[in-house]
Amino acid sequence: MPAPDVRIYNNQLVRTVPLDGISIRSDVLLGNEKGEEKESAQNRVKKIVSKLTPALQRILRPDEVVLHAMSARSPLSILEQLTSAWWTALLAACAIVVTNRRILFFPVKHNGSWRESVRAVQWGDLAELKTKGLLICNATFKFKNGTKATYTNIRRADAKKFTAIASALIPAASGEQTAAGGFAQLCPDCCNVLTPGQYSCASCGLIFKNEKTMILRSIFLPGGGYFYTGHPLIAILPAVVEAFFMLEIVLILSAGLSKPEAIPDLMVFLLLMLLFWAFETAVTILHCRRYVRDYIPEKRDPARSPLGATGTTRG
């Protein structure tokens, strides 16, 4: 495992300092991609870290220090990109936090605050990191289990800094591959690894929002899928559109009952309306499935401890 004092820049002495209850490497975190202290870089990274402090206080291990933090967008499928417009940034906004032990991926809200979901990859499970782009870069992760993932919308300076850190830590952790060999979704309460497709934590019992409920709400409630996954701003437009179509369908059926001779024409129009409504609902389910698979907790019992019933074994 790469040590907390692993050297990243030859022109900087290793400096580990506390910051709001977490340990940071100020020689790396507060500098630019060349290891030089720059106020603009410091302000940017401090803003990201401050928004994620509640998450980091809960998730970081005693021997884990923060090396870097940056904004990015989670991977989007081609279909997701084609069916999303202005809300793409909201759909996939995330923050990446780099430590000496692993890389943490936090879905975030539009203001940068944590959505109580976290995915991690150990340095020993990362085979290669490639970044490319001019002003805005992509970062492609190649994992030892054979999978890949590309995060986008990363600042060029962040991409260069990330590459410098990876060039030091990937070799240092080369013999520490885990059973996952790639991404592991963690419980935000007890930090144990979650089972894919199982929307409750086997360790602490935390319940997450699930696909079945999301699909039912998407079908039967206007904008219901987005409201369920905690995206009321995105939900407004689909809710208005779907409510309009439901009203139109009711009016068409009423017109058919009052004028039987118009039924053939009304049925054609009704079929078109139903097809459009089905498409709108399918798009909602497609997008909300992404949110559900980020494992967003249901509302907690107020008496529940943030760290869950157990918090000793961390993934």
C-alpha positions as protocol buffer text, in pm:
chain_id: "A"
residue {
  index: 1
  type: MET
  ca { x: 0 y: 0 z: 0 }
}
residue {
  index: 2
  type: PRO
  ca { x: 138 y: 344 z: -87 }
}
residue {
  index: 3
  type: ALA
  ca { x: 240 y: 517 z: 236 }
}
residue {
  index: 4
  type: PRO
  ca { x: 81 y: 847 z: 345 }
}
residue {
  index: 5
  type: ASP
  ca { x: 418 y: 1017 z: 291 }
}
residue {
  index: 6
  type: VAL
  ca { x: 475 y: 882 z: -61 }
}
residue {
  index: 7
  type: ARG
  ca { x: 673 y: 1138 z: -262 }
}
residue {
  index: 8
  type: ILE
  ca { x: 490 y: 1293 z: -561 }
}
residue {
  index: 9
  type: TYR
  ca { x: 696 y: 1603 z: -647 }
}
residue {
  index: 10
  type: ASN
  ca { x: 1073 y: 1623 z: -611 }
}
residue {
  index: 11
  type: ASN
  ca { x: 1057 y: 2001 z: -565 }
}
residue {
  index: 12
  type: GLN
  ca { x: 833 y: 1977 z: -256 }
}
residue {
  index: 13
  type: LEU
  ca { x: 888 y: 1836 z: 91 }
}
residue {
  index: 14
  type: VAL
  ca { x: 616 y: 1602 z: 217 }
}
residue {
  index: 15
  type: ARG
  ca { x: 372 y: 1794 z: 440 }
}
residue {
  index: 16
  type: THR
  ca { x: 75 y: 1621 z: 605 }
}
residue {
  index: 17
  type: VAL
  ca { x: -160 y: 1851 z: 794 }
}
residue {
  index: 18
  type: PRO
  ca { x: -512 y: 1823 z: 943 }
}
residue {
  index: 19
  type: LEU
  ca { x: -803 y: 2002 z: 777 }
}
residue {
  index: 20
  type: ASP
  ca { x: -1150 y: 1987 z: 935 }
}
residue {
  index: 21
  type: GLY
  ca { x: -1096 y: 1643 z: 1079 }
}
residue {
  index: 22
  type: ILE
  ca { x: -925 y: 1487 z: 776 }
}
residue {
  index: 23
  type: SER
  ca { x: -559 y: 1451 z: 681 }
}
residue {
  index: 24
  type: ILE
  ca { x: -434 y: 1621 z: 366 }
}
residue {
  index: 25
  type: ARG
  ca { x: -102 y: 1635 z: 188 }
}
residue {
  index: 26
  type: SER
  ca { x: -67 y: 2011 z: 152 }
}
residue {
  index: 27
  type: ASP
  ca { x: 242 y: 1974 z: -70 }
}
residue {
  index: 28
  type: VAL
  ca { x: 22 y: 1799 z: -330 }
}
residue {
  index: 29
  type: LEU
  ca { x: -335 y: 1907 z: -264 }
}
residue {
  index: 30
  type: LEU
  ca { x: -266 y: 2282 z: -247 }
}
residue {
  index: 31
  type: GLY
  ca { x: -29 y: 2301 z: -542 }
}
residue {
  index: 32
  type: ASN
  ca { x: -69 y: 2300 z: -919 }
}
residue {
  index: 33
  type: GLU
  ca { x: 25 y: 2021 z: -1161 }
}
residue {
  index: 34
  type: LYS
  ca { x: 394 y: 2115 z: -1125 }
}
residue {
  index: 35
  type: GLY
  ca { x: 393 y: 2106 z: -747 }
}
residue {
  index: 36
  type: GLU
  ca { x: 398 y: 2486 z: -725 }
}
residue {
  index: 37
  type: GLU
  ca { x: 170 y: 2663 z: -479 }
}
residue {
  index: 38
  type: LYS
  ca { x: -91 y: 2866 z: -666 }
}
residue {
  index: 39
  type: GLU
  ca { x: -376 y: 3055 z: -501 }
}
residue {
  index: 40
  type: SER
  ca { x: -622 y: 2975 z: -782 }
}
residue {
  index: 41
  type: ALA
  ca { x: -552 y: 2601 z: -750 }
}
residue {
  index: 42
  type: GLN
  ca { x: -583 y: 2618 z: -371 }
}
residue {
  index: 43
  type: ASN
  ca { x: -918 y: 2799 z: -380 }
}
residue {
  index: 44
  type: ARG
  ca { x: -1064 y: 2553 z: -629 }
}
residue {
  index: 45
  type: VAL
  ca { x: -959 y: 2239 z: -445 }
}
residue {
  index: 46
  type: LYS
  ca { x: -1050 y: 2376 z: -99 }
}
residue {
  index: 47
  type: LYS
  ca { x: -1403 y: 2448 z: -224 }
}
residue {
  index: 48
  type: ILE
  ca { x: -1446 y: 2088 z: -343 }
}
residue {
  index: 49
  type: VAL
  ca { x: -1300 y: 1940 z: -24 }
}
residue {
  index: 50
  type: SER
  ca { x: -1512 y: 2162 z: 201 }
}
residue {
  index: 51
  type: LYS
  ca { x: -1831 y: 2040 z: 30 }
}
residue {
  index: 52
  type: LEU
  ca { x: -1722 y: 1679 z: 76 }
}
residue {
  index: 53
  type: THR
  ca { x: -1589 y: 1711 z: 432 }
}
residue {
  index: 54
  type: PRO
  ca { x: -1887 y: 1524 z: 589 }
}
residue {
  index: 55
  type: ALA
  ca { x: -1828 y: 1237 z: 346 }
}
residue {
  index: 56
  type: LEU
  ca { x: -1452 y: 1230 z: 392 }
}
residue {
  index: 57
  type: GLN
  ca { x: -1476 y: 1240 z: 771 }
}
residue {
  index: 58
  type: ARG
  ca { x: -1695 y: 932 z: 752 }
}
residue {
  index: 59
  type: ILE
  ca { x: -1511 y: 735 z: 483 }
}
residue {
  index: 60
  type: LEU
  ca { x: -1137 y: 799 z: 510 }
}
residue {
  index: 61
  type: ARG
  ca { x: -927 y: 549 z: 705 }
}
residue {
  index: 62
  type: PRO
  ca { x: -680 y: 651 z: 977 }
}
residue {
  index: 63
  type: ASP
  ca { x: -380 y: 597 z: 746 }
}
residue {
  index: 64
  type: GLU
  ca { x: -538 y: 771 z: 445 }
}
residue {
  index: 65
  type: VAL
  ca { x: -447 y: 1123 z: 330 }
}
residue {
  index: 66
  type: VAL
  ca { x: -608 y: 1335 z: 58 }
}
residue {
  index: 67
  type: LEU
  ca { x: -379 y: 1417 z: -232 }
}
residue {
  index: 68
  type: HIS
  ca { x: -614 y: 1584 z: -477 }
}
residue {
  index: 69
  type: ALA
  ca { x: -980 y: 1666 z: -545 }
}
residue {
  index: 70
  type: MET
  ca { x: -1143 y: 1767 z: -875 }
}
residue {
  index: 71
  type: SER
  ca { x: -1476 y: 1803 z: -1049 }
}
residue {
  index: 72
  type: ALA
  ca { x: -1578 y: 1568 z: -1330 }
}
residue {
  index: 73
  type: ARG
  ca { x: -1872 y: 1398 z: -1499 }
}
residue {
  index: 74
  type: SER
  ca { x: -1950 y: 1031 z: -1461 }
}
residue {
  index: 75
  type: PRO
  ca { x: -1954 y: 812 z: -1773 }
}
residue {
  index: 76
  type: LEU
  ca { x: -2271 y: 850 z: -1982 }
}
residue {
  index: 77
  type: SER
  ca { x: -2387 y: 594 z: -2236 }
}
residue {
  index: 78
  type: ILE
  ca { x: -2455 y: 711 z: -2592 }
}
residue {
  index: 79
  type: LEU
  ca { x: -2828 y: 670 z: -2532 }
}
residue {
  index: 80
  type: GLU
  ca { x: -2813 y: 876 z: -2214 }
}
residue {
  index: 81
  type: GLN
  ca { x: -2626 y: 1151 z: -2396 }
}
residue {
  index: 82
  type: LEU
  ca { x: -2876 y: 1156 z: -2683 }
}
residue {
  index: 83
  type: THR
  ca { x: -3178 y: 1175 z: -2452 }
}
residue {
  index: 84
  type: SER
  ca { x: -3045 y: 1437 z: -2210 }
}
residue {
  index: 85
  type: ALA
  ca { x: -2993 y: 1805 z: -2286 }
}
residue {
  index: 86
  type: TRP
  ca { x: -2938 y: 2091 z: -2042 }
}
residue {
  index: 87
  type: TRP
  ca { x: -2955 y: 1856 z: -1745 }
}
residue {
  index: 88
  type: THR
  ca { x: -2654 y: 1647 z: -1853 }
}
residue {
  index: 89
  type: ALA
  ca { x: -2432 y: 1820 z: -1593 }
}
residue {
  index: 90
  type: LEU
  ca { x: -2688 y: 1740 z: -1322 }
}
residue {
  index: 91
  type: LEU
  ca { x: -2726 y: 1385 z: -1447 }
}
residue {
  index: 92
  type: ALA
  ca { x: -2358 y: 1298 z: -1414 }
}
residue {
  index: 93
  type: ALA
  ca { x: -2196 y: 1559 z: -1188 }
}
residue {
  index: 94
  type: CYS
  ca { x: -1936 y: 1409 z: -956 }
}
residue {
  index: 95
  type: ALA
  ca { x: -1622 y: 1487 z: -761 }
}
residue {
  index: 96
  type: ILE
  ca { x: -1311 y: 1269 z: -764 }
}
residue {
  index: 97
  type: VAL
  ca { x: -1097 y: 1255 z: -451 }
}
residue {
  index: 98
  type: VAL
  ca { x: -751 y: 1101 z: -479 }
}
residue {
  index: 99
  type: THR
  ca { x: -583 y: 955 z: -170 }
}
residue {
  index: 100
  type: ASN
  ca { x: -269 y: 751 z: -110 }
}
residue {
  index: 101
  type: ARG
  ca { x: -479 y: 431 z: -90 }
}
residue {
  index: 102
  type: ARG
  ca { x: -755 y: 471 z: -349 }
}
residue {
  index: 103
  type: ILE
  ca { x: -962 y: 693 z: -574 }
}
residue {
  index: 104
  type: LEU
  ca { x: -1306 y: 792 z: -447 }
}
residue {
  index: 105
  type: PHE
  ca { x: -1594 y: 897 z: -674 }
}
residue {
  index: 106
  type: PHE
  ca { x: -1874 y: 1104 z: -518 }
}
residue {
  index: 107
  type: PRO
  ca { x: -2195 y: 1191 z: -709 }
}
residue {
  index: 108
  type: VAL
  ca { x: -2275 y: 1553 z: -618 }
}
residue {
  index: 109
  type: LYS
  ca { x: -2563 y: 1798 z: -645 }
}
residue {
  index: 110
  type: HIS
  ca { x: -2551 y: 2115 z: -857 }
}
residue {
  index: 111
  type: ASN
  ca { x: -2396 y: 2304 z: -564 }
}
residue {
  index: 112
  type: GLY
  ca { x: -2123 y: 2043 z: -512 }
}
residue {
  index: 113
  type: SER
  ca { x: -2271 y: 1885 z: -199 }
}
residue {
  index: 114
  type: TRP
  ca { x: -2261 y: 1508 z: -152 }
}
residue {
  index: 115
  type: ARG
  ca { x: -2547 y: 1280 z: -261 }
}
residue {
  index: 116
  type: GLU
  ca { x: -2449 y: 1020 z: 2 }
}
residue {
  index: 117
  type: SER
  ca { x: -2314 y: 778 z: -254 }
}
residue {
  index: 118
  type: VAL
  ca { x: -1953 y: 671 z: -299 }
}
residue {
  index: 119
  type: ARG
  ca { x: -1764 y: 440 z: -532 }
}
residue {
  index: 120
  type: ALA
  ca { x: -1399 y: 350 z: -483 }
}
residue {
  index: 121
  type: VAL
  ca { x: -1114 y: 182 z: -665 }
}
residue {
  index: 122
  type: GLN
  ca { x: -795 y: 76 z: -493 }
}
residue {
  index: 123
  type: TRP
  ca { x: -468 y: 180 z: -656 }
}
residue {
  index: 124
  type: GLY
  ca { x: -376 y: -188 z: -678 }
}
residue {
  index: 125
  type: ASP
  ca { x: -682 y: -252 z: -899 }
}
residue {
  index: 126
  type: LEU
  ca { x: -591 y: 22 z: -1149 }
}
residue {
  index: 127
  type: ALA
  ca { x: -386 y: -102 z: -1443 }
}
residue {
  index: 128
  type: GLU
  ca { x: -361 y: 228 z: -1630 }
}
residue {
  index: 129
  type: LEU
  ca { x: -480 y: 588 z: -1629 }
}
residue {
  index: 130
  type: LYS
  ca { x: -487 y: 788 z: -1951 }
}
residue {
  index: 131
  type: THR
  ca { x: -591 y: 1153 z: -1983 }
}
residue {
  index: 132
  type: LYS
  ca { x: -641 y: 1344 z: -2306 }
}
residue {
  index: 133
  type: GLY
  ca { x: -786 y: 1674 z: -2420 }
}
residue {
  index: 134
  type: LEU
  ca { x: -692 y: 2039 z: -2458 }
}
residue {
  index: 135
  type: LEU
  ca { x: -872 y: 2274 z: -2219 }
}
residue {
  index: 136
  type: ILE
  ca { x: -1116 y: 2008 z: -2095 }
}
residue {
  index: 137
  type: CYS
  ca { x: -992 y: 1651 z: -2058 }
}
residue {
  index: 138
  type: ASN
  ca { x: -1120 y: 1296 z: -2028 }
}
residue {
  index: 139
  type: ALA
  ca { x: -969 y: 1044 z: -1788 }
}
residue {
  index: 140
  type: THR
  ca { x: -991 y: 678 z: -1888 }
}
residue {
  index: 141
  type: PHE
  ca { x: -939 y: 418 z: -1617 }
}
residue {
  index: 142
  type: LYS
  ca { x: -835 y: 67 z: -1718 }
}
residue {
  index: 143
  type: PHE
  ca { x: -890 y: -182 z: -1437 }
}
residue {
  index: 144
  type: LYS
  ca { x: -726 y: -517 z: -1373 }
}
residue {
  index: 145
  type: ASN
  ca { x: -1060 y: -698 z: -1403 }
}
residue {
  index: 146
  type: GLY
  ca { x: -1063 y: -597 z: -1771 }
}
residue {
  index: 147
  type: THR
  ca { x: -1321 y: -317 z: -1751 }
}
residue {
  index: 148
  type: LYS
  ca { x: -1280 y: 49 z: -1843 }
}
residue {
  index: 149
  type: ALA
  ca { x: -1449 y: 376 z: -1744 }
}
residue {
  index: 150
  type: THR
  ca { x: -1408 y: 727 z: -1883 }
}
residue {
  index: 151
  type: TYR
  ca { x: -1483 y: 1035 z: -1674 }
}
residue {
  index: 152
  type: THR
  ca { x: -1516 y: 1361 z: -1865 }
}
residue {
  index: 153
  type: ASN
  ca { x: -1517 y: 1739 z: -1819 }
}
residue {
  index: 154
  type: ILE
  ca { x: -1194 y: 1749 z: -1615 }
}
residue {
  index: 155
  type: ARG
  ca { x: -980 y: 2062 z: -1615 }
}
residue {
  index: 156
  type: ARG
  ca { x: -650 y: 2020 z: -1797 }
}
residue {
  index: 157
  type: ALA
  ca { x: -449 y: 2121 z: -1488 }
}
residue {
  index: 158
  type: ASP
  ca { x: -635 y: 1860 z: -1281 }
}
residue {
  index: 159
  type: ALA
  ca { x: -574 y: 1595 z: -1545 }
}
residue {
  index: 160
  type: LYS
  ca { x: -198 y: 1666 z: -1544 }
}
residue {
  index: 161
  type: LYS
  ca { x: -185 y: 1654 z: -1165 }
}
residue {
  index: 162
  type: PHE
  ca { x: -386 y: 1332 z: -1159 }
}
residue {
  index: 163
  type: THR
  ca { x: -143 y: 1176 z: -1408 }
}
residue {
  index: 164
  type: ALA
  ca { x: 157 y: 1278 z: -1195 }
}
residue {
  index: 165
  type: ILE
  ca { x: 2 y: 1119 z: -885 }
}
residue {
  index: 166
  type: ALA
  ca { x: -94 y: 802 z: -1074 }
}
residue {
  index: 167
  type: SER
  ca { x: 257 y: 761 z: -1216 }
}
residue {
  index: 168
  type: ALA
  ca { x: 386 y: 740 z: -857 }
}
residue {
  index: 169
  type: LEU
  ca { x: 109 y: 535 z: -695 }
}
residue {
  index: 170
  type: ILE
  ca { x: 19 y: 271 z: -959 }
}
residue {
  index: 171
  type: PRO
  ca { x: 370 y: 113 z: -945 }
}
residue {
  index: 172
  type: ALA
  ca { x: 376 y: 142 z: -563 }
}
residue {
  index: 173
  type: ALA
  ca { x: 52 y: -58 z: -535 }
}
residue {
  index: 174
  type: SER
  ca { x: 112 y: -302 z: -823 }
}
residue {
  index: 175
  type: GLY
  ca { x: 98 y: -613 z: -602 }
}
residue {
  index: 176
  type: GLU
  ca { x: -216 y: -524 z: -407 }
}
residue {
  index: 177
  type: GLN
  ca { x: -503 y: -625 z: -634 }
}
residue {
  index: 178
  type: THR
  ca { x: -832 y: -690 z: -452 }
}
residue {
  index: 179
  type: ALA
  ca { x: -1105 y: -942 z: -536 }
}
residue {
  index: 180
  type: ALA
  ca { x: -1307 y: -667 z: -709 }
}
residue {
  index: 181
  type: GLY
  ca { x: -1027 y: -581 z: -948 }
}
residue {
  index: 182
  type: GLY
  ca { x: -1204 y: -251 z: -1022 }
}
residue {
  index: 183
  type: PHE
  ca { x: -1489 y: -37 z: -890 }
}
residue {
  index: 184
  type: ALA
  ca { x: -1652 y: -116 z: -556 }
}
residue {
  index: 185
  type: GLN
  ca { x: -1970 y: 58 z: -441 }
}
residue {
  index: 186
  type: LEU
  ca { x: -1947 y: 145 z: -72 }
}
residue {
  index: 187
  type: CYS
  ca { x: -2218 y: 191 z: 189 }
}
residue {
  index: 188
  type: PRO
  ca { x: -2211 y: 560 z: 290 }
}
residue {
  index: 189
  type: ASP
  ca { x: -2278 y: 467 z: 653 }
}
residue {
  index: 190
  type: CYS
  ca { x: -2054 y: 171 z: 739 }
}
residue {
  index: 191
  type: CYS
  ca { x: -1824 y: 187 z: 430 }
}
residue {
  index: 192
  type: ASN
  ca { x: -1855 y: -185 z: 356 }
}
residue {
  index: 193
  type: VAL
  ca { x: -1876 y: -300 z: -7 }
}
residue {
  index: 194
  type: LEU
  ca { x: -2233 y: -327 z: -138 }
}
residue {
  index: 195
  type: THR
  ca { x: -2369 y: -616 z: -345 }
}
residue {
  index: 196
  type: PRO
  ca { x: -2469 y: -511 z: -701 }
}
residue {
  index: 197
  type: GLY
  ca { x: -2847 y: -521 z: -748 }
}
residue {
  index: 198
  type: GLN
  ca { x: -2916 y: -552 z: -374 }
}
residue {
  index: 199
  type: TYR
  ca { x: -3058 y: -225 z: -244 }
}
residue {
  index: 200
  type: SER
  ca { x: -2974 y: -269 z: 123 }
}
residue {
  index: 201
  type: CYS
  ca { x: -2645 y: -297 z: 308 }
}
residue {
  index: 202
  type: ALA
  ca { x: -2584 y: -650 z: 436 }
}
residue {
  index: 203
  type: SER
  ca { x: -2361 y: -509 z: 711 }
}
residue {
  index: 204
  type: CYS
  ca { x: -2549 y: -217 z: 868 }
}
residue {
  index: 205
  type: GLY
  ca { x: -2896 y: -257 z: 714 }
}
residue {
  index: 206
  type: LEU
  ca { x: -2911 y: 83 z: 540 }
}
residue {
  index: 207
  type: ILE
  ca { x: -3190 y: 84 z: 279 }
}
residue {
  index: 208
  type: PHE
  ca { x: -3138 y: 240 z: -64 }
}
residue {
  index: 209
  type: LYS
  ca { x: -3379 y: 357 z: -330 }
}
residue {
  index: 210
  type: ASN
  ca { x: -3457 y: 71 z: -567 }
}
residue {
  index: 211
  type: GLU
  ca { x: -3531 y: 15 z: -935 }
}
residue {
  index: 212
  type: LYS
  ca { x: -3875 y: -143 z: -889 }
}
residue {
  index: 213
  type: THR
  ca { x: -4017 y: 156 z: -701 }
}
residue {
  index: 214
  type: MET
  ca { x: -3849 y: 397 z: -944 }
}
residue {
  index: 215
  type: ILE
  ca { x: -4008 y: 224 z: -1247 }
}
residue {
  index: 216
  type: LEU
  ca { x: -4355 y: 217 z: -1093 }
}
residue {
  index: 217
  type: ARG
  ca { x: -4340 y: 585 z: -1002 }
}
residue {
  index: 218
  type: SER
  ca { x: -4206 y: 673 z: -1347 }
}
residue {
  index: 219
  type: ILE
  ca { x: -4502 y: 497 z: -1511 }
}
residue {
  index: 220
  type: PHE
  ca { x: -4786 y: 610 z: -1287 }
}
residue {
  index: 221
  type: LEU
  ca { x: -4679 y: 955 z: -1159 }
}
residue {
  index: 222
  type: PRO
  ca { x: -4582 y: 1254 z: -1378 }
}
residue {
  index: 223
  type: GLY
  ca { x: -4211 y: 1306 z: -1322 }
}
residue {
  index: 224
  type: GLY
  ca { x: -4232 y: 1044 z: -1050 }
}
residue {
  index: 225
  type: GLY
  ca { x: -3897 y: 882 z: -1126 }
}
residue {
  index: 226
  type: TYR
  ca { x: -3705 y: 1209 z: -1098 }
}
residue {
  index: 227
  type: PHE
  ca { x: -3888 y: 1311 z: -781 }
}
residue {
  index: 228
  type: TYR
  ca { x: -3813 y: 970 z: -628 }
}
residue {
  index: 229
  type: THR
  ca { x: -3441 y: 995 z: -703 }
}
residue {
  index: 230
  type: GLY
  ca { x: -3418 y: 1347 z: -559 }
}
residue {
  index: 231
  type: HIS
  ca { x: -3410 y: 1564 z: -873 }
}
residue {
  index: 232
  type: PRO
  ca { x: -3710 y: 1798 z: -846 }
}
residue {
  index: 233
  type: LEU
  ca { x: -3566 y: 2058 z: -1085 }
}
residue {
  index: 234
  type: ILE
  ca { x: -3525 y: 1800 z: -1361 }
}
residue {
  index: 235
  type: ALA
  ca { x: -3868 y: 1653 z: -1276 }
}
residue {
  index: 236
  type: ILE
  ca { x: -4066 y: 1972 z: -1345 }
}
residue {
  index: 237
  type: LEU
  ca { x: -4060 y: 1964 z: -1725 }
}
residue {
  index: 238
  type: PRO
  ca { x: -4131 y: 1589 z: -1763 }
}
residue {
  index: 239
  type: ALA
  ca { x: -4406 y: 1620 z: -1500 }
}
residue {
  index: 240
  type: VAL
  ca { x: -4580 y: 1898 z: -1694 }
}
residue {
  index: 241
  type: VAL
  ca { x: -4545 y: 1712 z: -2025 }
}
residue {
  index: 242
  type: GLU
  ca { x: -4669 y: 1381 z: -1884 }
}
residue {
  index: 243
  type: ALA
  ca { x: -4961 y: 1546 z: -1702 }
}
residue {
  index: 244
  type: PHE
  ca { x: -5061 y: 1716 z: -2028 }
}
residue {
  index: 245
  type: PHE
  ca { x: -5059 y: 1385 z: -2214 }
}
residue {
  index: 246
  type: MET
  ca { x: -5263 y: 1214 z: -1945 }
}
residue {
  index: 247
  type: LEU
  ca { x: -5520 y: 1492 z: -1965 }
}
residue {
  index: 248
  type: GLU
  ca { x: -5529 y: 1467 z: -2346 }
}
residue {
  index: 249
  type: ILE
  ca { x: -5585 y: 1092 z: -2325 }
}
residue {
  index: 250
  type: VAL
  ca { x: -5878 y: 1143 z: -2087 }
}
residue {
  index: 251
  type: LEU
  ca { x: -6029 y: 1406 z: -2321 }
}
residue {
  index: 252
  type: ILE
  ca { x: -5990 y: 1179 z: -2624 }
}
residue {
  index: 253
  type: LEU
  ca { x: -6163 y: 893 z: -2445 }
}
residue {
  index: 254
  type: SER
  ca { x: -6444 y: 1127 z: -2337 }
}
residue {
  index: 255
  type: ALA
  ca { x: -6485 y: 1254 z: -2694 }
}
residue {
  index: 256
  type: GLY
  ca { x: -6507 y: 897 z: -2822 }
}
residue {
  index: 257
  type: LEU
  ca { x: -6786 y: 817 z: -2581 }
}
residue {
  index: 258
  type: SER
  ca { x: -6988 y: 1126 z: -2684 }
}
residue {
  index: 259
  type: LYS
  ca { x: -6926 y: 1089 z: -3060 }
}
residue {
  index: 260
  type: PRO
  ca { x: -6896 y: 722 z: -3162 }
}
residue {
  index: 261
  type: GLU
  ca { x: -6856 y: 815 z: -3532 }
}
residue {
  index: 262
  type: ALA
  ca { x: -6528 y: 994 z: -3452 }
}
residue {
  index: 263
  type: ILE
  ca { x: -6375 y: 692 z: -3279 }
}
residue {
  index: 264
  type: PRO
  ca { x: -6152 y: 576 z: -3575 }
}
residue {
  index: 265
  type: ASP
  ca { x: -5982 y: 918 z: -3603 }
}
residue {
  index: 266
  type: LEU
  ca { x: -5956 y: 955 z: -3228 }
}
residue {
  index: 267
  type: MET
  ca { x: -5796 y: 611 z: -3196 }
}
residue {
  index: 268
  type: VAL
  ca { x: -5515 y: 710 z: -3433 }
}
residue {
  index: 269
  type: PHE
  ca { x: -5450 y: 1026 z: -3234 }
}
residue {
  index: 270
  type: LEU
  ca { x: -5474 y: 830 z: -2909 }
}
residue {
  index: 271
  type: LEU
  ca { x: -5218 y: 577 z: -3033 }
}
residue {
  index: 272
  type: LEU
  ca { x: -4973 y: 857 z: -3120 }
}
residue {
  index: 273
  type: MET
  ca { x: -5023 y: 1013 z: -2778 }
}
residue {
  index: 274
  type: LEU
  ca { x: -4963 y: 680 z: -2605 }
}
residue {
  index: 275
  type: LEU
  ca { x: -4646 y: 617 z: -2807 }
}
residue {
  index: 276
  type: PHE
  ca { x: -4507 y: 958 z: -2714 }
}
residue {
  index: 277
  type: TRP
  ca { x: -4598 y: 906 z: -2349 }
}
residue {
  index: 278
  type: ALA
  ca { x: -4429 y: 564 z: -2356 }
}
residue {
  index: 279
  type: PHE
  ca { x: -4113 y: 719 z: -2504 }
}
residue {
  index: 280
  type: GLU
  ca { x: -4110 y: 994 z: -2240 }
}
residue {
  index: 281
  type: THR
  ca { x: -4153 y: 737 z: -1964 }
}
residue {
  index: 282
  type: ALA
  ca { x: -3879 y: 513 z: -2106 }
}
residue {
  index: 283
  type: VAL
  ca { x: -3636 y: 809 z: -2110 }
}
residue {
  index: 284
  type: THR
  ca { x: -3722 y: 887 z: -1747 }
}
residue {
  index: 285
  type: ILE
  ca { x: -3657 y: 525 z: -1647 }
}
residue {
  index: 286
  type: LEU
  ca { x: -3327 y: 522 z: -1840 }
}
residue {
  index: 287
  type: HIS
  ca { x: -3199 y: 831 z: -1660 }
}
residue {
  index: 288
  type: CYS
  ca { x: -3333 y: 744 z: -1315 }
}
residue {
  index: 289
  type: ARG
  ca { x: -3182 y: 396 z: -1335 }
}
residue {
  index: 290
  type: ARG
  ca { x: -2842 y: 568 z: -1327 }
}
residue {
  index: 291
  type: TYR
  ca { x: -2932 y: 748 z: -1006 }
}
residue {
  index: 292
  type: VAL
  ca { x: -3071 y: 434 z: -843 }
}
residue {
  index: 293
  type: ARG
  ca { x: -2755 y: 239 z: -932 }
}
residue {
  index: 294
  type: ASP
  ca { x: -2553 y: 505 z: -751 }
}
residue {
  index: 295
  type: TYR
  ca { x: -2714 y: 366 z: -433 }
}
residue {
  index: 296
  type: ILE
  ca { x: -2887 y: 671 z: -287 }
}
residue {
  index: 297
  type: PRO
  ca { x: -3016 y: 605 z: 68 }
}
residue {
  index: 298
  type: GLU
  ca { x: -3385 y: 618 z: 154 }
}
residue {
  index: 299
  type: LYS
  ca { x: -3485 y: 856 z: 433 }
}
residue {
  index: 300
  type: ARG
  ca { x: -3317 y: 742 z: 752 }
}
residue {
  index: 301
  type: ASP
  ca { x: -3462 y: 680 z: 1095 }
}
residue {
  index: 302
  type: PRO
  ca { x: -3371 y: 997 z: 1294 }
}
residue {
  index: 303
  type: ALA
  ca { x: -3234 y: 772 z: 1572 }
}
residue {
  index: 304
  type: ARG
  ca { x: -2998 y: 594 z: 1332 }
}
residue {
  index: 305
  type: SER
  ca { x: -2625 y: 653 z: 1375 }
}
residue {
  index: 306
  type: PRO
  ca { x: -2457 y: 797 z: 1062 }
}
residue {
  index: 307
  type: LEU
  ca { x: -2197 y: 521 z: 1079 }
}
residue {
  index: 308
  type: GLY
  ca { x: -2457 y: 246 z: 1093 }
}
residue {
  index: 309
  type: ALA
  ca { x: -2471 y: -42 z: 1334 }
}
residue {
  index: 310
  type: THR
  ca { x: -2119 y: -148 z: 1241 }
}
residue {
  index: 311
  type: GLY
  ca { x: -1841 y: 72 z: 1120 }
}
residue {
  index: 312
  type: THR
  ca { x: -1527 y: -125 z: 1182 }
}
residue {
  index: 313
  type: THR
  ca { x: -1470 y: -301 z: 849 }
}
residue {
  index: 314
  type: ARG
  ca { x: -1429 y: -66 z: 559 }
}
residue {
  index: 315
  type: GLY
  ca { x: -1422 y: -140 z: 187 }
}
